[in-house]
Structure formats: C-alpha cells, structure tokens
Amino acid sequence: MVTVCDHANEACPFFPGAKERKHWPFDDPADETGTDEQKMRTFVRVRDEIEKQIAEFLESSK
C-alpha cells in the first residue's frame, strides 16, 4: 500500500491484505490557491513527481 499525502498516511494506518506499506509525501494539489493556471501547474507538477516515483520504485524492484 502506498499513501501519497499526509492526510492519507494518518487516516490509513492499516490496510487489510497489504504486505508492505510506504508513504510517498507529495503536495496535495487540491490545496493549491491562486489562478486556474497556477492550480494547473501544481497538478501537473505533482502528477509528474508521482510518475517519476513510480518509475523509480518499479526499477528498484527488478
């Protein structure tokens, strides 16, 4: 099981059937304030960070 925000990390301390638990802290783009353009930049940045983290995890699991 992987949690990606601090709220989920705190709210989900246990998940039945999970063999391993990891926490990858990312900014929550839903918390972003500002213009639509600023919000979109944050969503894109976090999406890219998550994609990179998954790729690194998969590579290290080989």
CHARMM internal coordinates of N, CA and C (Angstrom, degrees):
IC EDIT
DIST 1 N 1 CA 1.4319
DIST 1 CA 1 C 1.5168
ANGL 1 N 1 CA 1 C 108.10
DIST 1 C 2 N 1.3219
ANGL 1 CA 1 C 2 N 115.40
DIHE 1 N 1 CA 1 C 2 N 138.56
DIST 2 N 2 CA 1.4577
ANGL 1 C 2 N 2 CA 120.70
DIHE 1 CA 1 C 2 N 2 CA 178.29
DIST 2 CA 2 C 1.5189
ANGL 2 N 2 CA 2 C 108.54
DIHE 1 C 2 N 2 CA 2 C -125.45
DIST 2 C 3 N 1.3237
ANGL 2 CA 2 C 3 N 116.03
DIHE 2 N 2 CA 2 C 3 N 126.04
DIST 3 N 3 CA 1.4622
ANGL 2 C 3 N 3 CA 120.48
DIHE 2 CA 2 C 3 N 3 CA 171.08
DIST 3 CA 3 C 1.5135
ANGL 3 N 3 CA 3 C 107.31
DIHE 2 C 3 N 3 CA 3 C -101.80
DIST 3 C 4 N 1.3302
ANGL 3 CA 3 C 4 N 116.25
DIHE 3 N 3 CA 3 C 4 N 146.61
DIST 4 N 4 CA 1.4651
ANGL 3 C 4 N 4 CA 119.20
DIHE 3 CA 3 C 4 N 4 CA -174.61
DIST 4 CA 4 C 1.5236
ANGL 4 N 4 CA 4 C 113.49
DIHE 3 C 4 N 4 CA 4 C -122.13
DIST 4 C 5 N 1.3154
ANGL 4 CA 4 C 5 N 117.79
DIHE 4 N 4 CA 4 C 5 N -0.53
DIST 5 N 5 CA 1.4592
ANGL 4 C 5 N 5 CA 119.35
DIHE 4 CA 4 C 5 N 5 CA 174.02
DIST 5 CA 5 C 1.5203
ANGL 5 N 5 CA 5 C 107.72
DIHE 4 C 5 N 5 CA 5 C -139.42
DIST 5 C 6 N 1.3166
ANGL 5 CA 5 C 6 N 116.80
DIHE 5 N 5 CA 5 C 6 N 157.25
DIST 6 N 6 CA 1.4553
ANGL 5 C 6 N 6 CA 120.77
DIHE 5 CA 5 C 6 N 6 CA -175.83
DIST 6 CA 6 C 1.5189
ANGL 6 N 6 CA 6 C 112.08
DIHE 5 C 6 N 6 CA 6 C -62.58
DIST 6 C 7 N 1.3381
ANGL 6 CA 6 C 7 N 117.38
DIHE 6 N 6 CA 6 C 7 N -35.64
DIST 7 N 7 CA 1.4700
ANGL 6 C 7 N 7 CA 120.06
DIHE 6 CA 6 C 7 N 7 CA 179.09
DIST 7 CA 7 C 1.5342
ANGL 7 N 7 CA 7 C 109.98
DIHE 6 C 7 N 7 CA 7 C -60.99
DIST 7 C 8 N 1.3066
ANGL 7 CA 7 C 8 N 117.54
DIHE 7 N 7 CA 7 C 8 N -46.73
DIST 8 N 8 CA 1.4621
ANGL 7 C 8 N 8 CA 120.70
DIHE 7 CA 7 C 8 N 8 CA 179.04
DIST 8 CA 8 C 1.5215
ANGL 8 N 8 CA 8 C 110.93
DIHE 7 C 8 N 8 CA 8 C -64.66
DIST 8 C 9 N 1.3051
ANGL 8 CA 8 C 9 N 117.29
DIHE 8 N 8 CA 8 C 9 N -36.60
DIST 9 N 9 CA 1.4579
ANGL 8 C 9 N 9 CA 121.46
DIHE 8 CA 8 C 9 N 9 CA 179.13
DIST 9 CA 9 C 1.5232
ANGL 9 N 9 CA 9 C 110.27
DIHE 8 C 9 N 9 CA 9 C -61.30
DIST 9 C 10 N 1.3237
ANGL 9 CA 9 C 10 N 116.32
DIHE 9 N 9 CA 9 C 10 N -40.41
DIST 10 N 10 CA 1.4596
ANGL 9 C 10 N 10 CA 120.97
DIHE 9 CA 9 C 10 N 10 CA 179.96
DIST 10 CA 10 C 1.5317
ANGL 10 N 10 CA 10 C 111.90
DIHE 9 C 10 N 10 CA 10 C -77.98
DIST 10 C 11 N 1.3252
ANGL 10 CA 10 C 11 N 117.01
DIHE 10 N 10 CA 10 C 11 N -38.60
DIST 11 N 11 CA 1.4604
ANGL 10 C 11 N 11 CA 121.26
DIHE 10 CA 10 C 11 N 11 CA -175.02
DIST 11 CA 11 C 1.5294
ANGL 11 N 11 CA 11 C 112.76
DIHE 10 C 11 N 11 CA 11 C -78.95
DIST 11 C 12 N 1.3203
ANGL 11 CA 11 C 12 N 117.64
DIHE 11 N 11 CA 11 C 12 N -20.78
DIST 12 N 12 CA 1.4701
ANGL 11 C 12 N 12 CA 121.61
DIHE 11 CA 11 C 12 N 12 CA -176.16
DIST 12 CA 12 C 1.5264
ANGL 12 N 12 CA 12 C 110.53
DIHE 11 C 12 N 12 CA 12 C -122.36
DIST 12 C 13 N 1.3285
ANGL 12 CA 12 C 13 N 117.70
DIHE 12 N 12 CA 12 C 13 N 65.04
DIST 13 N 13 CA 1.4619
ANGL 12 C 13 N 13 CA 118.15
DIHE 12 CA 12 C 13 N 13 CA -178.65
DIST 13 CA 13 C 1.5222
ANGL 13 N 13 CA 13 C 113.48
DIHE 12 C 13 N 13 CA 13 C -70.13
DIST 13 C 14 N 1.3343
ANGL 13 CA 13 C 14 N 116.58
DIHE 13 N 13 CA 13 C 14 N -16.08
DIST 14 N 14 CA 1.4584
ANGL 13 C 14 N 14 CA 120.54
DIHE 13 CA 13 C 14 N 14 CA -177.33
DIST 14 CA 14 C 1.5207
ANGL 14 N 14 CA 14 C 108.40
DIHE 13 C 14 N 14 CA 14 C -146.54
DIST 14 C 15 N 1.3313
ANGL 14 CA 14 C 15 N 116.19
DIHE 14 N 14 CA 14 C 15 N 139.62
DIST 15 N 15 CA 1.4581
ANGL 14 C 15 N 15 CA 121.28
DIHE 14 CA 14 C 15 N 15 CA 176.56
DIST 15 CA 15 C 1.5177
ANGL 15 N 15 CA 15 C 107.36
DIHE 14 C 15 N 15 CA 15 C -134.06
DIST 15 C 16 N 1.3322
ANGL 15 CA 15 C 16 N 117.94
DIHE 15 N 15 CA 15 C 16 N 115.75
DIST 16 N 16 CA 1.4670
ANGL 15 C 16 N 16 CA 120.10
DIHE 15 CA 15 C 16 N 16 CA -177.39
DIST 16 CA 16 C 1.5281
ANGL 16 N 16 CA 16 C 111.42
DIHE 15 C 16 N 16 CA 16 C -56.08
DIST 16 C 17 N 1.3067
ANGL 16 CA 16 C 17 N 115.33
DIHE 16 N 16 CA 16 C 17 N 133.63
DIST 17 N 17 CA 1.4575
ANGL 16 C 17 N 17 CA 121.16
DIHE 16 CA 16 C 17 N 17 CA 176.92
DIST 17 CA 17 C 1.5235
ANGL 17 N 17 CA 17 C 114.51
DIHE 16 C 17 N 17 CA 17 C 88.91
DIST 17 C 18 N 1.3099
ANGL 17 CA 17 C 18 N 117.55
DIHE 17 N 17 CA 17 C 18 N -12.01
DIST 18 N 18 CA 1.4659
ANGL 17 C 18 N 18 CA 119.82
DIHE 17 CA 17 C 18 N 18 CA 179.98
DIST 18 CA 18 C 1.5266
ANGL 18 N 18 CA 18 C 109.02
DIHE 17 C 18 N 18 CA 18 C -72.35
DIST 18 C 19 N 1.3232
ANGL 18 CA 18 C 19 N 116.02
DIHE 18 N 18 CA 18 C 19 N 126.38
DIST 19 N 19 CA 1.4546
ANGL 18 C 19 N 19 CA 120.35
DIHE 18 CA 18 C 19 N 19 CA 179.67
DIST 19 CA 19 C 1.5189
ANGL 19 N 19 CA 19 C 111.53
DIHE 18 C 19 N 19 CA 19 C -83.79
DIST 19 C 20 N 1.3116
ANGL 19 CA 19 C 20 N 115.33
DIHE 19 N 19 CA 19 C 20 N -24.34
DIST 20 N 20 CA 1.4607
ANGL 19 C 20 N 20 CA 120.92
DIHE 19 CA 19 C 20 N 20 CA -178.56
DIST 20 CA 20 C 1.5236
ANGL 20 N 20 CA 20 C 107.90
DIHE 19 C 20 N 20 CA 20 C -146.11
DIST 20 C 21 N 1.3239
ANGL 20 CA 20 C 21 N 115.40
DIHE 20 N 20 CA 20 C 21 N 150.81
DIST 21 N 21 CA 1.4565
ANGL 20 C 21 N 21 CA 120.45
DIHE 20 CA 20 C 21 N 21 CA 179.30
DIST 21 CA 21 C 1.5189
ANGL 21 N 21 CA 21 C 108.48
DIHE 20 C 21 N 21 CA 21 C -129.09
DIST 21 C 22 N 1.3259
ANGL 21 CA 21 C 22 N 115.28
DIHE 21 N 21 CA 21 C 22 N 129.31
DIST 22 N 22 CA 1.4626
ANGL 21 C 22 N 22 CA 121.29
DIHE 21 CA 21 C 22 N 22 CA 178.05
DIST 22 CA 22 C 1.5156
ANGL 22 N 22 CA 22 C 108.63
DIHE 21 C 22 N 22 CA 22 C -128.60
DIST 22 C 23 N 1.3171
ANGL 22 CA 22 C 23 N 115.36
DIHE 22 N 22 CA 22 C 23 N 150.94
DIST 23 N 23 CA 1.4614
ANGL 22 C 23 N 23 CA 119.98
DIHE 22 CA 22 C 23 N 23 CA 173.65
DIST 23 CA 23 C 1.5258
ANGL 23 N 23 CA 23 C 107.89
DIHE 22 C 23 N 23 CA 23 C -123.75
DIST 23 C 24 N 1.3129
ANGL 23 CA 23 C 24 N 115.22
DIHE 23 N 23 CA 23 C 24 N 118.82
DIST 24 N 24 CA 1.4579
ANGL 23 C 24 N 24 CA 121.96
DIHE 23 CA 23 C 24 N 24 CA 176.24
DIST 24 CA 24 C 1.5205
ANGL 24 N 24 CA 24 C 106.73
DIHE 23 C 24 N 24 CA 24 C -111.76
DIST 24 C 25 N 1.3211
ANGL 24 CA 24 C 25 N 118.46
DIHE 24 N 24 CA 24 C 25 N 99.15
DIST 25 N 25 CA 1.4693
ANGL 24 C 25 N 25 CA 120.26
DIHE 24 CA 24 C 25 N 25 CA -175.34
DIST 25 CA 25 C 1.5296
ANGL 25 N 25 CA 25 C 112.11
DIHE 24 C 25 N 25 CA 25 C -74.69
DIST 25 C 26 N 1.2971
ANGL 25 CA 25 C 26 N 115.22
DIHE 25 N 25 CA 25 C 26 N 119.89
DIST 26 N 26 CA 1.4630
ANGL 25 C 26 N 26 CA 122.33
DIHE 25 CA 25 C 26 N 26 CA 175.07
DIST 26 CA 26 C 1.5221
ANGL 26 N 26 CA 26 C 108.09
DIHE 25 C 26 N 26 CA 26 C -123.23
DIST 26 C 27 N 1.3157
ANGL 26 CA 26 C 27 N 116.14
DIHE 26 N 26 CA 26 C 27 N 152.62
DIST 27 N 27 CA 1.4580
ANGL 26 C 27 N 27 CA 119.76
DIHE 26 CA 26 C 27 N 27 CA 172.21
DIST 27 CA 27 C 1.5238
ANGL 27 N 27 CA 27 C 108.23
DIHE 26 C 27 N 27 CA 27 C -60.97
DIST 27 C 28 N 1.3196
ANGL 27 CA 27 C 28 N 116.70
DIHE 27 N 27 CA 27 C 28 N 144.63
DIST 28 N 28 CA 1.4609
ANGL 27 C 28 N 28 CA 120.67
DIHE 27 CA 27 C 28 N 28 CA 176.04
DIST 28 CA 28 C 1.5213
ANGL 28 N 28 CA 28 C 107.64
DIHE 27 C 28 N 28 CA 28 C -88.99
DIST 28 C 29 N 1.3253
ANGL 28 CA 28 C 29 N 117.98
DIHE 28 N 28 CA 28 C 29 N 109.60
DIST 29 N 29 CA 1.4602
ANGL 28 C 29 N 29 CA 119.69
DIHE 28 CA 28 C 29 N 29 CA -177.08
DIST 29 CA 29 C 1.5255
ANGL 29 N 29 CA 29 C 112.90
DIHE 28 C 29 N 29 CA 29 C -63.61
DIST 29 C 30 N 1.3154
ANGL 29 CA 29 C 30 N 117.71
DIHE 29 N 29 CA 29 C 30 N -20.82
DIST 30 N 30 CA 1.4647
ANGL 29 C 30 N 30 CA 120.24
DIHE 29 CA 29 C 30 N 30 CA 178.00
DIST 30 CA 30 C 1.5260
ANGL 30 N 30 CA 30 C 111.27
DIHE 29 C 30 N 30 CA 30 C -67.89
DIST 30 C 31 N 1.3274
ANGL 30 CA 30 C 31 N 117.39
DIHE 30 N 30 CA 30 C 31 N -18.49
DIST 31 N 31 CA 1.4614
ANGL 30 C 31 N 31 CA 121.39
DIHE 30 CA 30 C 31 N 31 CA 178.43
DIST 31 CA 31 C 1.5271
ANGL 31 N 31 CA 31 C 112.61
DIHE 30 C 31 N 31 CA 31 C -83.40
DIST 31 C 32 N 1.3149
ANGL 31 CA 31 C 32 N 117.31
DIHE 31 N 31 CA 31 C 32 N -8.97
DIST 32 N 32 CA 1.4679
ANGL 31 C 32 N 32 CA 121.93
DIHE 31 CA 31 C 32 N 32 CA -176.77
DIST 32 CA 32 C 1.5328
ANGL 32 N 32 CA 32 C 110.43
DIHE 31 C 32 N 32 CA 32 C -64.94
DIST 32 C 33 N 1.3084
ANGL 32 CA 32 C 33 N 114.70
DIHE 32 N 32 CA 32 C 33 N 136.78
DIST 33 N 33 CA 1.4576
ANGL 32 C 33 N 33 CA 120.87
DIHE 32 CA 32 C 33 N 33 CA 174.22
DIST 33 CA 33 C 1.5193
ANGL 33 N 33 CA 33 C 107.82
DIHE 32 C 33 N 33 CA 33 C -114.92
DIST 33 C 34 N 1.2976
ANGL 33 CA 33 C 34 N 116.64
DIHE 33 N 33 CA 33 C 34 N 167.19
DIST 34 N 34 CA 1.4560
ANGL 33 C 34 N 34 CA 120.42
DIHE 33 CA 33 C 34 N 34 CA 179.08
DIST 34 CA 34 C 1.5108
ANGL 34 N 34 CA 34 C 110.63
DIHE 33 C 34 N 34 CA 34 C 118.72
DIST 34 C 35 N 1.3054
ANGL 34 CA 34 C 35 N 114.43
DIHE 34 N 34 CA 34 C 35 N -159.98
DIST 35 N 35 CA 1.4595
ANGL 34 C 35 N 35 CA 120.28
DIHE 34 CA 34 C 35 N 35 CA -177.92
DIST 35 CA 35 C 1.5314
ANGL 35 N 35 CA 35 C 110.07
DIHE 34 C 35 N 35 CA 35 C -74.65
DIST 35 C 36 N 1.3181
ANGL 35 CA 35 C 36 N 115.37
DIHE 35 N 35 CA 35 C 36 N 166.22
DIST 36 N 36 CA 1.4627
ANGL 35 C 36 N 36 CA 119.25
DIHE 35 CA 35 C 36 N 36 CA 176.42
DIST 36 CA 36 C 1.5206
ANGL 36 N 36 CA 36 C 110.96
DIHE 35 C 36 N 36 CA 36 C -58.85
DIST 36 C 37 N 1.3164
ANGL 36 CA 36 C 37 N 116.80
DIHE 36 N 36 CA 36 C 37 N -36.48
DIST 37 N 37 CA 1.4660
ANGL 36 C 37 N 37 CA 121.37
DIHE 36 CA 36 C 37 N 37 CA 179.32
DIST 37 CA 37 C 1.5339
ANGL 37 N 37 CA 37 C 110.67
DIHE 36 C 37 N 37 CA 37 C -64.60
DIST 37 C 38 N 1.3242
ANGL 37 CA 37 C 38 N 117.29
DIHE 37 N 37 CA 37 C 38 N -43.18
DIST 38 N 38 CA 1.4599
ANGL 37 C 38 N 38 CA 120.76
DIHE 37 CA 37 C 38 N 38 CA 178.65
DIST 38 CA 38 C 1.5254
ANGL 38 N 38 CA 38 C 110.87
DIHE 37 C 38 N 38 CA 38 C -64.54
DIST 38 C 39 N 1.3170
ANGL 38 CA 38 C 39 N 116.28
DIHE 38 N 38 CA 38 C 39 N -42.20
DIST 39 N 39 CA 1.4642
ANGL 38 C 39 N 39 CA 120.62
DIHE 38 CA 38 C 39 N 39 CA 178.46
DIST 39 CA 39 C 1.5297
ANGL 39 N 39 CA 39 C 110.55
DIHE 38 C 39 N 39 CA 39 C -62.19
DIST 39 C 40 N 1.3230
ANGL 39 CA 39 C 40 N 116.56
DIHE 39 N 39 CA 39 C 40 N -43.64
DIST 40 N 40 CA 1.4662
ANGL 39 C 40 N 40 CA 120.33
DIHE 39 CA 39 C 40 N 40 CA -179.67
DIST 40 CA 40 C 1.5220
ANGL 40 N 40 CA 40 C 110.85
DIHE 39 C 40 N 40 CA 40 C -63.57
DIST 40 C 41 N 1.3213
ANGL 40 CA 40 C 41 N 117.63
DIHE 40 N 40 CA 40 C 41 N -40.57
DIST 41 N 41 CA 1.4714
ANGL 40 C 41 N 41 CA 120.35
DIHE 40 CA 40 C 41 N 41 CA 178.01
DIST 41 CA 41 C 1.5283
ANGL 41 N 41 CA 41 C 110.85
DIHE 40 C 41 N 41 CA 41 C -59.34
DIST 41 C 42 N 1.3387
ANGL 41 CA 41 C 42 N 115.93
DIHE 41 N 41 CA 41 C 42 N -40.06
DIST 42 N 42 CA 1.4658
ANGL 41 C 42 N 42 CA 119.38
DIHE 41 CA 41 C 42 N 42 CA 179.05
DIST 42 CA 42 C 1.5161
ANGL 42 N 42 CA 42 C 110.80
DIHE 41 C 42 N 42 CA 42 C -66.75
DIST 42 C 43 N 1.3369
ANGL 42 CA 42 C 43 N 118.18
DIHE 42 N 42 CA 42 C 43 N -44.59
DIST 43 N 43 CA 1.4604
ANGL 42 C 43 N 43 CA 120.74
DIHE 42 CA 42 C 43 N 43 CA 177.73
DIST 43 CA 43 C 1.5228
ANGL 43 N 43 CA 43 C 111.09
DIHE 42 C 43 N 43 CA 43 C -58.96
DIST 43 C 44 N 1.3161
ANGL 43 CA 43 C 44 N 117.29
DIHE 43 N 43 CA 43 C 44 N -44.11
DIST 44 N 44 CA 1.4658
ANGL 43 C 44 N 44 CA 121.40
DIHE 43 CA 43 C 44 N 44 CA -179.35
DIST 44 CA 44 C 1.5313
ANGL 44 N 44 CA 44 C 110.52
DIHE 43 C 44 N 44 CA 44 C -65.03
DIST 44 C 45 N 1.3272
ANGL 44 CA 44 C 45 N 116.82
DIHE 44 N 44 CA 44 C 45 N -43.12
DIST 45 N 45 CA 1.4699
ANGL 44 C 45 N 45 CA 120.71
DIHE 44 CA 44 C 45 N 45 CA 179.52
DIST 45 CA 45 C 1.5242
ANGL 45 N 45 CA 45 C 110.72
DIHE 44 C 45 N 45 CA 45 C -60.68
DIST 45 C 46 N 1.3277
ANGL 45 CA 45 C 46 N 116.44
DIHE 45 N 45 CA 45 C 46 N -47.89
DIST 46 N 46 CA 1.4632
ANGL 45 C 46 N 46 CA 119.88
DIHE 45 CA 45 C 46 N 46 CA -178.31
DIST 46 CA 46 C 1.5307
ANGL 46 N 46 CA 46 C 110.54
DIHE 45 C 46 N 46 CA 46 C -66.57
DIST 46 C 47 N 1.3235
ANGL 46 CA 46 C 47 N 117.13
DIHE 46 N 46 CA 46 C 47 N -39.73
DIST 47 N 47 CA 1.4682
ANGL 46 C 47 N 47 CA 120.38
DIHE 46 CA 46 C 47 N 47 CA 176.38
DIST 47 CA 47 C 1.5279
ANGL 47 N 47 CA 47 C 110.04
DIHE 46 C 47 N 47 CA 47 C -56.96
DIST 47 C 48 N 1.3369
ANGL 47 CA 47 C 48 N 116.18
DIHE 47 N 47 CA 47 C 48 N -46.00
DIST 48 N 48 CA 1.4646
ANGL 47 C 48 N 48 CA 120.72
DIHE 47 CA 47 C 48 N 48 CA -178.93
DIST 48 CA 48 C 1.5270
ANGL 48 N 48 CA 48 C 111.36
DIHE 47 C 48 N 48 CA 48 C -65.78
DIST 48 C 49 N 1.3354
ANGL 48 CA 48 C 49 N 116.98
DIHE 48 N 48 CA 48 C 49 N -38.24
DIST 49 N 49 CA 1.4627
ANGL 48 C 49 N 49 CA 120.53
DIHE 48 CA 48 C 49 N 49 CA 178.09
DIST 49 CA 49 C 1.5262
ANGL 49 N 49 CA 49 C 110.85
DIHE 48 C 49 N 49 CA 49 C -64.41
DIST 49 C 50 N 1.3294
ANGL 49 CA 49 C 50 N 116.93
DIHE 49 N 49 CA 49 C 50 N -41.23
DIST 50 N 50 CA 1.4656
ANGL 49 C 50 N 50 CA 120.64
DIHE 49 CA 49 C 50 N 50 CA 178.67
DIST 50 CA 50 C 1.5264
ANGL 50 N 50 CA 50 C 110.38
DIHE 49 C 50 N 50 CA 50 C -65.32
DIST 50 C 51 N 1.3146
ANGL 50 CA 50 C 51 N 116.70
DIHE 50 N 50 CA 50 C 51 N -43.60
DIST 51 N 51 CA 1.4681
ANGL 50 C 51 N 51 CA 120.79
DIHE 50 CA 50 C 51 N 51 CA 178.50
DIST 51 CA 51 C 1.5260
ANGL 51 N 51 CA 51 C 110.57
DIHE 50 C 51 N 51 CA 51 C -58.77
DIST 51 C 52 N 1.3161
ANGL 51 CA 51 C 52 N 117.04
DIHE 51 N 51 CA 51 C 52 N -44.21
DIST 52 N 52 CA 1.4689
ANGL 51 C 52 N 52 CA 121.48
DIHE 51 CA 51 C 52 N 52 CA 179.96
DIST 52 CA 52 C 1.5259
ANGL 52 N 52 CA 52 C 110.76
DIHE 51 C 52 N 52 CA 52 C -64.32
DIST 52 C 53 N 1.3264
ANGL 52 CA 52 C 53 N 116.76
DIHE 52 N 52 CA 52 C 53 N -42.50
DIST 53 N 53 CA 1.4664
ANGL 52 C 53 N 53 CA 120.70
DIHE 52 CA 52 C 53 N 53 CA -179.50
DIST 53 CA 53 C 1.5229
ANGL 53 N 53 CA 53 C 111.10
DIHE 52 C 53 N 53 CA 53 C -63.61
DIST 53 C 54 N 1.3247
ANGL 53 CA 53 C 54 N 116.83
DIHE 53 N 53 CA 53 C 54 N -41.46
DIST 54 N 54 CA 1.4643
ANGL 53 C 54 N 54 CA 120.73
DIHE 53 CA 53 C 54 N 54 CA 178.32
DIST 54 CA 54 C 1.5259
ANGL 54 N 54 CA 54 C 110.38
DIHE 53 C 54 N 54 CA 54 C -63.70
DIST 54 C 55 N 1.3254
ANGL 54 CA 54 C 55 N 116.66
DIHE 54 N 54 CA 54 C 55 N -44.87
DIST 55 N 55 CA 1.4672
ANGL 54 C 55 N 55 CA 120.45
DIHE 54 CA 54 C 55 N 55 CA 179.62
DIST 55 CA 55 C 1.5241
ANGL 55 N 55 CA 55 C 111.03
DIHE 54 C 55 N 55 CA 55 C -60.70
DIST 55 C 56 N 1.3325
ANGL 55 CA 55 C 56 N 117.34
DIHE 55 N 55 CA 55 C 56 N -42.95
DIST 56 N 56 CA 1.4625
ANGL 55 C 56 N 56 CA 120.98
DIHE 55 CA 55 C 56 N 56 CA 178.97
DIST 56 CA 56 C 1.5246
ANGL 56 N 56 CA 56 C 110.91
DIHE 55 C 56 N 56 CA 56 C -65.22
DIST 56 C 57 N 1.3220
ANGL 56 CA 56 C 57 N 116.31
DIHE 56 N 56 CA 56 C 57 N -40.34
DIST 57 N 57 CA 1.4628
ANGL 56 C 57 N 57 CA 120.24
DIHE 56 CA 56 C 57 N 57 CA 178.67
DIST 57 CA 57 C 1.5315
ANGL 57 N 57 CA 57 C 110.65
DIHE 56 C 57 N 57 CA 57 C -62.95
DIST 57 C 58 N 1.3258
ANGL 57 CA 57 C 58 N 116.79
DIHE 57 N 57 CA 57 C 58 N -46.71
DIST 58 N 58 CA 1.4668
ANGL 57 C 58 N 58 CA 120.59
DIHE 57 CA 57 C 58 N 58 CA 179.87
DIST 58 CA 58 C 1.5245
ANGL 58 N 58 CA 58 C 111.44
DIHE 57 C 58 N 58 CA 58 C -62.53
DIST 58 C 59 N 1.3137
ANGL 58 CA 58 C 59 N 116.57
DIHE 58 N 58 CA 58 C 59 N -40.39
DIST 59 N 59 CA 1.4627
ANGL 58 C 59 N 59 CA 120.75
DIHE 58 CA 58 C 59 N 59 CA 179.66
DIST 59 CA 59 C 1.5268
ANGL 59 N 59 CA 59 C 110.37
DIHE 58 C 59 N 59 CA 59 C -64.63
DIST 59 C 60 N 1.3219
ANGL 59 CA 59 C 60 N 116.88
DIHE 59 N 59 CA 59 C 60 N -41.17
DIST 60 N 60 CA 1.4699
ANGL 59 C 60 N 60 CA 119.91
DIHE 59 CA 59 C 60 N 60 CA -178.67
DIST 60 CA 60 C 1.5266
ANGL 60 N 60 CA 60 C 112.39
DIHE 59 C 60 N 60 CA 60 C -74.18
DIST 60 C 61 N 1.3146
ANGL 60 CA 60 C 61 N 117.14
DIHE 60 N 60 CA 60 C 61 N -14.99
DIST 61 N 61 CA 1.4706
ANGL 60 C 61 N 61 CA 121.79
DIHE 60 CA 60 C 61 N 61 CA -178.93
DIST 61 CA 61 C 1.5168
ANGL 61 N 61 CA 61 C 113.20
DIHE 60 C 61 N 61 CA 61 C -88.01
DIST 61 C 62 N 1.3190
ANGL 61 CA 61 C 62 N 116.62
DIHE 61 N 61 CA 61 C 62 N -4.54
DIST 62 N 62 CA 1.4801
ANGL 61 C 62 N 62 CA 120.04
DIHE 61 CA 61 C 62 N 62 CA -178.04
DIST 62 CA 62 C 1.5022
ANGL 62 N 62 CA 62 C 111.61
DIHE 61 C 62 N 62 CA 62 C -71.61
END
COOR INIT
IC SEED 1 N 1 CA 1 C
IC BUILD
